[in-house]
């Protein structure tokens, strides 16, 4: 399995970006997908995730009501729509997958994911 992340860039505060993560294989309905980010000098942190197709997405508090994760099985792609961006959202964003379901407590844990994309950089200027 290979994941290809794209869509990063530089944007002013208040702007929007949509990140894409293209899966090299068909996304299973039971597959967990997540987005994480790592800012300079900080540890990687969970941003958003979906435990399996049809389950409710979950968001980290700093991005709740601003970011939306979605899956397009026909395109084998997972998206992260990011609105109302803030300078503190500046980071390298990574998509990740696990080829089976993850319950909420595991969804937040980077160690539970088997495959990772290469990261796409997001810079938000004030």
N, C-alpha and C positions, 0 to 999 in steps of 0.2 A: 504494500500500500504506500502510495506517495501522495502527499498533500502539497498543493501549490497555493500559497497565499499571495494576494495582490490587492491593490487599491489604496495603499498608503500614500502619504504625501504631506505637504505643508499647507496648513490652513489657518486662518485667523480665528481667534476666539469667537464663539457663537456660530461658527460654520459647521458644515456637515461633510462626512466622508462615508463611503460604503466599502467595506472590506469584503473580499471574496476568498473562498477557500475551495479550490477544485480538487475533488477526490479522484484518484486514478482508477477506482473501481466503483461499482454500483454501491451506493450508500444503503446499508441494511436498514430496515424499519426499526430494528432493535439496536441500532448503533447509537452510541453516545457521541455527541460532538460538543466541543468547547472552544472558547477563546480565552487566552491568557495574555498578559502583557508584562513587560519588564522595562521599567524606567532606569536610566543611568544610576548606578550605585545602589539599586534596590533589588529585592528578590522578585522572582516571577510571581504574579498574582492572578487569581481567577477573575475573569470579567463577566462571562456569560456562558451558559451551556444548556443543552437539551439532553435529557437522559435517554430518550428513545422517541421515535416518531409518534406524535400525538400527545406526548407528555408536556406539562407546562414548562416553559423556559424559566431559568433562574438567573438572576442578575446580582452582581455585587452591589452593595449599597451606593458606592460612589457613582455608578453609572445607571442606576435604576431610574426609569422614566425618561432617559435620554438615549439609551442604546436599545436596539432590537436585534435578536438573533432569529434567523429563519433558515429553512432548508428547502432546497429545490431538488427533489429526487430525480426528476427528468434530466437535469443538468449536472447531477452529481456535485452540487455546489452548496456550500453553507455561506451565509452572508452575515455580516455584522453592520447594521446601519447605525451610524453614530451621529447624533444631532446635538446641538448646543454644546459644542466642544469647548473644553477649558484647557488652559496651559498645563494643568496637572494631568491631563490625559496623554501628554507626550510620552511615548514609549515605543518599543518594538512590540508588535502584536503577533501572537502565534495562534494558529489553529491546531487543534488536536482531536484525535478520535480514538475510540476504543470500540472494537467490533462486537460489543454486546452492551446490554443496558447498564446504566449506572444510577443508583439511587442518589438522592440529594447529597448526602454526606460524602460520597465518593466523587460526585460530579465536581466538587470544589477542589479535589486533590489532584495535583498535576501528576503524581506518581501512578495514578490509576489509568492513565492514557498510554496507549501502545505506540501511536504514531503521531509525529509532529511535522508541521510545515516549517519552512525556513525562516519565517518572520517577515513582517512588512512594517516599515517605520512610519510612525505618525508623529508629526511635529505641529503643535498648536501654539501660535504666537499671540501675545497679548496686544 
